[in-house]
Amino acid sequence: MISMPSDLVNYPRGLTGIQVGIGSGGFDSTRPGVDNMEAAKELHMAYQFPPNIDRLVKEQMASGEYESEDDLLADALRALATRNADLAAVHEAIRDMEAGDVGRPLTEVADEIRAWHGWFTNG
């Protein structure tokens, strides 16, 4: 849990970079997504990005997909959380395989995917 002192509330917005909202109760990783960002509006910290990252932020903002840098950061953090969860699942599957769990036959999984998408099956 991250808690920030309340004297950081009045950071200037003029810095190049993103201002990240952190709720006074901290960041709760068990509730990822927009709810955390809404709860985080009480407190802000300014961060100046290195030039290469600042360029990427500006490119993304120019795309028009995001209304604010906060929205961009929230989306990036959600994507990072998804990637980390996927990576953890792969590591778990590898540990299971190394422990002798052979899993399911590929043909069974492929048939399940085809059926889910409404494609033809092998059987």
C-alpha positions in Angstrom: 0.0 0.0 0.0 1.3 3.4 -0.9 0.4 6.4 1.2 1.5 9.9 0.4 1.6 12.9 2.8 -1.2 15.4 2.2 1.3 18.3 1.6 1.8 16.9 -1.9 -1.7 17.9 -3.0 -0.8 21.2 -4.5 1.9 20.1 -7.0 1.9 22.3 -10.1 0.5 20.9 -13.3 3.0 22.8 -15.4 5.6 20.0 -15.4 6.1 17.9 -18.6 4.8 14.5 -17.7 1.9 12.9 -15.9 0.3 13.7 -12.6 -0.6 10.4 -10.9 -3.5 10.3 -8.5 -2.9 8.2 -5.4 -5.7 8.0 -2.8 -4.8 8.8 0.8 -5.6 5.2 1.7 -3.1 3.9 -0.9 -3.4 1.8 -4.0 -5.3 -1.4 -3.7 -4.1 -3.8 -6.3 -7.0 -6.2 -5.6 -9.3 -3.6 -7.2 -7.6 -2.6 -10.4 -9.2 -0.2 -12.9 -11.2 2.9 -12.9 -12.5 2.7 -9.4 -9.0 3.1 -8.0 -8.4 6.1 -10.2 -11.6 7.7 -9.0 -10.7 7.1 -5.4 -7.2 8.5 -6.1 -8.2 12.1 -7.0 -7.6 13.3 -3.4 -3.8 13.4 -3.9 -1.5 14.0 -6.8 2.2 13.6 -7.4 3.9 15.1 -10.4 6.4 13.1 -12.4 8.7 14.4 -15.1 9.3 11.7 -17.7 12.6 11.1 -19.5 12.5 12.6 -23.1 11.9 9.2 -24.8 8.9 8.4 -22.6 7.6 11.9 -22.8 7.6 11.6 -26.6 5.6 8.3 -26.4 3.1 10.0 -24.1 2.7 12.9 -26.5 2.3 10.5 -29.4 -0.5 8.7 -27.6 -2.2 11.9 -26.5 -2.1 13.2 -30.1 -3.9 10.0 -31.3 -7.0 11.4 -29.6 -7.8 8.1 -27.9 -7.3 9.5 -24.4 -8.9 12.5 -22.8 -6.1 13.1 -20.3 -2.7 11.8 -19.4 -4.3 10.3 -16.3 -6.5 8.2 -18.7 -3.4 7.1 -20.6 -1.6 6.1 -17.5 -4.6 4.2 -16.1 -4.9 2.3 -19.4 -1.1 1.6 -19.4 -1.3 0.3 -15.8 -4.3 -1.9 -16.6 -2.4 -3.4 -19.6 0.6 -4.0 -17.4 -1.5 -5.7 -14.8 -3.0 -7.9 -17.5 0.4 -8.8 -18.9 1.7 -9.6 -15.4 -1.3 -11.9 -14.7 -0.8 -13.6 -18.1 2.9 -14.1 -17.3 2.1 -15.5 -13.8 -0.4 -18.0 -15.4 2.3 -19.1 -17.9 4.8 -19.6 -15.0 2.2 -21.5 -13.0 1.5 -23.8 -16.0 5.3 -24.4 -16.4 5.6 -25.3 -12.7 2.6 -27.7 -13.1 4.2 -29.3 -16.2 7.5 -29.7 -14.4 5.6 -31.3 -11.5 4.2 -33.9 -13.9 0.8 -32.4 -14.8 0.5 -33.1 -18.5 -2.6 -30.9 -18.9 -5.1 -31.4 -21.6 -4.5 -32.7 -25.1 -4.0 -30.0 -27.7 -6.8 -31.3 -29.9 -9.3 -31.0 -27.0 -8.3 -27.4 -26.4 -8.4 -26.6 -30.1 -11.9 -28.1 -30.4 -13.0 -26.1 -27.4 -11.6 -22.9 -29.0 -13.3 -23.7 -32.4 -16.6 -24.4 -30.7 -16.4 -21.1 -28.7 -15.9 -19.2 -31.9 -18.5 -21.2 -33.8 -15.9 -22.7 -36.1 -15.8 -26.3 -37.3 -14.5 -29.0 -34.9 -12.4 -32.1 -35.5 -14.9 -34.6 -34.3 
